[in-house]
Amino acid sequence: MNYITKYLYLNILILSLISYAYPQQNMVGEKAYIFTSKTLDNERRFSLSTIIKNDKPIFINFFATWCSPCIEELPILNNFHSENKDSFEMIIIDVNNLSVLKNNIPIKLEEDQSVAKKILFDNKISFTSLFDKHAFIAKQYGVSNLPHSVLIKDGIIVWEGRKKLTKIKLNNLKKYLDDN
């Protein structure tokens, strides 16, 4: 076996072990977790059940200020929302205290609501923004890494994205919105 082949096999083995040790639950087909939360500005309470009753698809994006891919995708999300806002509801959730691994030790990453509000303001985000203080909502949706997004239709998760969104990925979601 040459060096490159050994290297490839070793990488496949490592990735397999990581995915076995840290499985990510696929939420597609699952019933959406119904939650109530304060908005990021703490001015009002938001209830997902109210939106589900409107029979519109709901796009939820989980993000954090320390997540650079999350910040990078904000303009794309904003454009997608502007172009399709009559077809669906969009919600962005700032996740506080999401545990991540650093040197194989779980650490909790704290969020500063004022920083999150400024980032959303700077990116002209006008859709509903929420604050998940204890990462409880995120955990109910199987969020282990950010960015993470789900699309809910008729109370069921019909699509899930666990990587940075692109314009192409979002445009592919239009098939779910057009069926409305």
C-alpha positions in Angstrom: 0.0 0.0 0.0 1.4 3.4 -0.9 1.4 6.4 1.4 -1.6 8.1 -0.3 -3.8 5.0 0.0 -2.8 4.5 3.7 -3.6 8.2 4.3 -7.0 7.9 2.7 -7.9 4.8 4.7 -6.8 6.4 7.9 -9.0 9.5 7.2 -12.0 7.3 6.4 -11.5 5.4 9.6 -11.2 8.6 11.6 -14.3 10.1 10.1 -16.2 6.9 10.7 -15.2 6.9 14.3 -16.2 10.5 14.8 -19.6 10.0 13.2 -20.1 6.9 15.4 -19.1 8.8 18.5 -21.0 11.9 17.7 -24.0 10.9 15.7 -26.2 13.6 14.2 -29.9 12.8 14.3 -31.6 13.5 11.1 -34.8 15.4 11.9 -36.5 15.2 8.5 -39.9 13.6 8.9 -40.1 14.4 12.6 -42.8 16.5 14.2 -41.5 20.1 14.8 -40.9 20.9 18.4 -43.4 23.6 19.5 -41.8 26.3 21.6 -42.3 29.7 23.1 -39.4 32.1 23.4 -38.6 35.7 24.0 -37.5 37.8 21.0 -33.9 38.8 20.9 -34.8 42.3 22.0 -36.9 40.9 24.9 -39.8 43.0 23.9 -42.3 40.2 23.2 -42.9 36.5 23.4 -43.0 34.4 20.3 -44.9 31.1 19.9 -44.2 28.7 17.1 -47.7 27.2 17.4 -49.2 30.5 16.3 -47.2 30.5 13.1 -47.9 26.8 12.4 -51.6 27.5 12.5 -51.1 30.0 9.6 -50.4 27.0 7.3 -47.2 28.7 5.9 -43.9 26.9 5.8 -41.5 28.0 8.5 -37.7 28.3 8.0 -35.7 28.4 11.2 -32.0 29.2 11.2 -29.9 28.6 14.3 -26.8 30.9 14.6 -24.3 32.4 17.1 -22.1 35.4 17.0 -18.9 33.3 17.4 -19.8 31.2 14.3 -18.2 32.9 11.2 -20.2 30.7 8.7 -23.4 31.8 10.4 -22.5 35.5 10.0 -21.4 34.9 6.4 -24.8 33.4 5.4 -26.8 36.3 6.9 -26.9 38.4 3.7 -28.0 35.3 1.7 -30.7 34.6 4.2 -31.9 38.1 4.1 -32.1 38.2 0.3 -33.9 34.9 0.2 -36.4 36.2 2.8 -36.9 39.4 0.8 -37.6 37.5 -2.4 -40.0 35.0 -0.9 -41.5 36.5 2.3 -45.0 36.0 1.1 -44.4 32.2 0.8 -43.0 31.4 4.2 -42.1 32.6 7.7 -38.4 33.0 8.6 -37.1 32.9 12.1 -33.5 33.2 13.3 -32.5 31.9 16.7 -29.3 33.1 18.5 -28.2 30.0 20.5 -26.6 30.6 23.9 -24.6 28.0 25.8 -24.3 25.5 23.0 -21.7 23.0 24.1 -18.9 22.4 21.7 -15.7 20.3 22.0 -12.4 21.9 22.6 -9.5 19.5 23.0 -12.2 16.8 23.5 -13.7 18.7 26.5 -17.2 20.2 26.2 -17.3 23.9 26.7 -20.3 26.2 26.7 -20.1 29.3 24.5 -21.9 32.3 25.9 -23.7 34.7 23.7 -24.0 38.5 24.2 -27.5 39.5 23.1 -26.3 43.0 22.4 -23.7 41.7 20.0 -26.2 39.5 18.3 -28.7 42.4 17.9 -26.0 44.5 16.4 -24.9 41.9 13.9 -28.5 41.3 12.8 -29.1 45.1 12.6 -25.9 45.5 10.5 -27.1 42.8 8.2 -30.6 44.4 7.9 -32.3 41.3 9.3 -36.0 42.2 9.6 -37.5 38.8 10.2 -38.3 37.3 13.7 -35.1 36.9 15.8 -35.2 34.9 19.0 -32.8 34.2 21.9 -32.3 30.5 23.0 -30.8 31.3 26.5 -30.1 27.7 27.5 -29.8 26.1 24.0 -33.0 24.2 24.9 -34.7 24.9 21.5 -31.6 24.0 19.6 -31.2 20.7 21.4 -34.9 19.8 20.6 -34.0 20.3 16.9 -30.8 18.2 17.2 -28.5 21.1 16.8 -24.9 20.1 17.7 -23.0 22.4 15.4 -23.7 25.7 13.7 -24.9 26.8 11.3 -28.1 24.7 11.3 -31.4 25.3 9.6 -34.7 23.5 9.3 -37.8 24.0 7.1 -41.1 23.1 8.7 -44.3 22.5 6.7 -47.6 21.4 8.2 -45.9 20.9 11.6 -43.3 18.4 10.1 -39.6 19.0 9.4 -39.3 18.6 5.7 -35.7 19.8 5.2 -32.6 20.2 7.3 -29.3 21.8 6.6 -26.2 21.4 8.8 -23.8 23.5 6.9 -23.4 27.0 5.7 -26.2 28.0 3.4 -25.6 29.1 -0.2 -27.9 30.8 -2.6 -28.1 27.5 -4.6 -29.2 25.5 -1.5 -31.8 28.1 -0.6 -33.1 28.3 -4.2 -33.6 24.5 -4.1 -35.9 25.0 -1.1 -38.3 26.9 -3.3 -39.9 23.6 -4.3 -41.2 23.2 -0.7 -42.5 26.8 -0.7 -44.1 26.5 -4.1 -46.2 23.6 -3.0 -48.0 25.8 -0.5 
